[in-house]
Amino acid sequence: MRRLFKPRAAAAPQPAGTLDLSLRALEGILSAIGVEPAAARMAVESGYGWHFQRGSALIELYLSPEAEGYLQVLSPIMHLPASNLLALYRRLLELNLQLTNAALGLHEDVVYLYHERQLAGLDAAEAEAILRQLSEYADELDDALAAEFGGRLYGRG
Amino acid sequence: MMQDGEAAAAATRLRQLARNPELDASGRAAAYVWLAETRDEHAFKRRCLELALECEPGNRQIQQGLSQLRARAQPAGMPAPATPLDYVPAVVGIEGGINGRASGVFLKASGMVATTSYAVGGVERLQARIEGESAVPARVIRRFPMVDLALLSTPLSLARKPPLTPDALGEGTTAAIAISADGARLRCQLRRHSHDQAGHWLQTNLPPLSLPDAGGIPLYAERGQLLGMLTLNVDAQGNALGLSAAQIADLAQRCQRERQLNPKAALCRACGGLALAASYGGRSCELCGAALEAIDGEQPAPAQREQLMRLYDEQRGGPCPHCGARVGIYRGACLRCGGAAAGDSALGASRGRR
């Protein structure tokens, strides 16, 4: 079971009907960008989750079940290398300032690209733009960071 | 001493003894056994006996004591685990990890189990299940995320050595059978990964979607030797990769050496390494910088600044001419302030590791 990075336990749960609406909207968005929602679904602790490939990037999407629905999009990039971590951390912080609508972060031993926004007002064109941009960043950064610092690309040998 | 009502003082002294690297394993185990008697809480006693058993895995009295404690904690009708097992199970079920159910395999007669780092994530306490036995607690003792390996300790011991033969994989292609914890049997072909100079990875002809769980599925040769362990990582063709038995055996040895050399080191749940910082009162792992969690029921050690500076590697090289930090340089710039290094000698060239 995957877990959301930022569970919002204090927030009131979203009424089932509203969550269904958000779910249907997001599945429509996925279909519009060429992803089969049912095939991409994965089990998550709360809310809904999907994962799929965009180019060489693995993209994970989470829909949180709180009153103000949130969309989390993330892409695992690489596992931390065994040495030179301080330099890597500095580089990640420098890159964070250069990215638009995305942030680099760490969860356990994996470097992630991450984007989060409220579901309200999200349409297919914007969702596609978010996914395209995150995939491009992931494509560009994974090889560059692994080449400079070592470290295993996520899900690869 | 404890009969005089000075249990707290006795516990402190016993903790010091148990962590004293100059004391042999048997002595440290005895200290943990006595430490268990200083408090009445069931969880504390169990934790002490688990630590004692880690010091002296073959001690039958400790094994029995731990079995009795666990039996008391188990629901009625569940048989206590039989220790030692008089057979070597082909596969172990792993439950409670971040990515759901996984498989695993025994590496040593002492009950050490291997599974994937992906399966367990940052979880430290899991459950191990063997067909026909009740589930037993398992604890992650080390992860090697770079090769997707997690090593677990279990209270089980085996009467025989597991069939781990690191050199069993020949040149070319080898037929293998993967046996998962839920009973699935997958036949496949294995060969050494052509692009992996180090020989860690084994190429298979299995798509990862065919794997029934989060990996750790042992790969056996037809004669029963363990050849490796299946993971959900893929090669360029999209087929699942296995981790070779040789690599697993090497890292299991390394883990044991690390634990013997640094008995005070504790697992960092973020990077999977063994961190010493907490034993000197440090709050961050010296390997990856992640915040370290306090050990249940234990007071944090007082901060020992000298040791921590050495551990965090903050004494090498000269100070940065701009900010005075001794954190080091990378690509000609201070890692703290980004200012250009006046010269490698001023900052300590050894820190720029590339």
Interface residues (C-beta under 8 A of the other chain):
Chain A: M1 R2 R3 A43 H79 L80 P81 A82 S83 N84 L85 L86 A87 Y89 R90 L106 E108 D109 V110 E148 G151 R152 G155 R156 G157
Chain B: I98 N99 G100 S117 G121 G122 R143 P145 M146 V147 D148 H193 D196 H200 W201 L232 N233 V234 D235 L241 R269 A270 C271 G272 L287 C288 G289 A290 V327 G328 Y330 R331 L335 G338 G352 R353 R354
